[in-house]
Amino acid sequence: MRFKKGNRWSKSGRGKLRYTTWRRMVFELNKRKVGLSKYYMCVKCNKKRKTTRVLHAHHIFSWNKFESKRYDSKNGVVLCVKCHNKFHRKYKYEALDKPDLLVEYLNGNKAVKSYIRENK
């Protein structure tokens, strides 16, 4: 993953390291739970990939509003680029305040729903 100038986590080397660690942990959890340890898998469309190149780690509780949950490995889901863009096009900035919209978008994903219920 390339870090472009101006990304919110590139202000310090420590932030960049914490973010890449969080992202790697989200993908590894996905691989173990959903992809049966061979593939990474989009939780929306079930697209399977061996690499993370076309997949994104998405925060359940937004980066800006919930600072204490930023680097919690369970605060992430794996979405393919297409599903990730559709989600943000559909809900725009509303999704920053309402993590329940992600559950709605994922058609009631039980794992995401339980994480949100535990952390409200």
N, C-alpha and C positions, 0 to 999 in steps of 0.2 A: 504494500500500500504506500503510495506516495503522499507526502505531506506538503501541501502547497502553502506558500506564504499567505498568512492571514487566517489560517484555520484556527479555531478557538483553542485547540490543545497544543499548538506549536509555540506558545509563549515561553515555555520552559521545556527543557529536555525531560524533566520528570513527568509532566503532563502527557507528553507524547508517549513515553514508556508505559504509563498507567493505562492510557487509552488502547494501545496495541495489545497489552496484556488482557484487558477487559474483552476486546474483540476476539482474541484467540480463545479465551475461556468460553465465550458465547458459542463460538463455532464448535469447540470440542464437546460442550454439553449437547449441542444439536446433533452432532455426529454420533454420540453415545446413545442418546434417547430416541431420536427420530430416525436417523439414517442407518441404524444398526451397524455402526462402526466401519462401514465401508464408504458411505457417501455423506455429504452435507446435503440438507434438503430444505427447500422453501416450505415454511409452515402453512402458507396459503394455497399454493398450486401444486405442491409436492414434487416440484422439479428437483431431480437429483443431479448432483455434480460432484466430481472427485476433488476439484479445487474450489477455492473461495472467490475466484476471479469475477464471476457474474452474480455473486451473492453479497448481500449487505447485512450487517448486524444493526438492528434497529432497537433503540431504547423504548421500553414499555412506558416507564415514567420518564418524561422528557429531560434532556440534558440541562436545560436552563432553569426549569421550575423546581426540580427535585435534586438539589446538589448532593444530598446525603446518599442518594441511590445511584449516582453516576457510574461508579465502578463496581457495582454489585453484579456478579456474573449471571444471576438469575433475572436481572433487569434487562434482558435482551432476547430478541427473537431473530431468527434468520429468515430474510425475505430475498427473493430474487430481485434484480433491478427493476423488472417490469412491475411486479406486485408492490414494491416499495414506492415507486413513482405513482402508481394508481392510488395508493393509500394517501399520499400527501396531496395529490390533486383533488381527491374526494373530500378530505377533511380539513385541509389547509392548516391554519394556525389553531383551530379548535382542538386539535389532537394534543397540543402542548399542555392544556389544562385538564383534559379528560382522557385518562388512560383507558377507560371503558370503551372508547371508540375503536381501539385496536381489537378488543374482544369481538365487538360487533363486526368489524371488517373480516376477522378470521372465522366468522360463523360460530362463535361460542367456544373457541379453543379452551379446553379444560385447564391445561397447565397455566396458560396466561391468566385465565379468570381466577384461579386459586392464588396465584402470586399477587394479583391486584387486591384481592380480598384480604390477604394476610398483611399487606403493607399500607393500607389506607389509614 
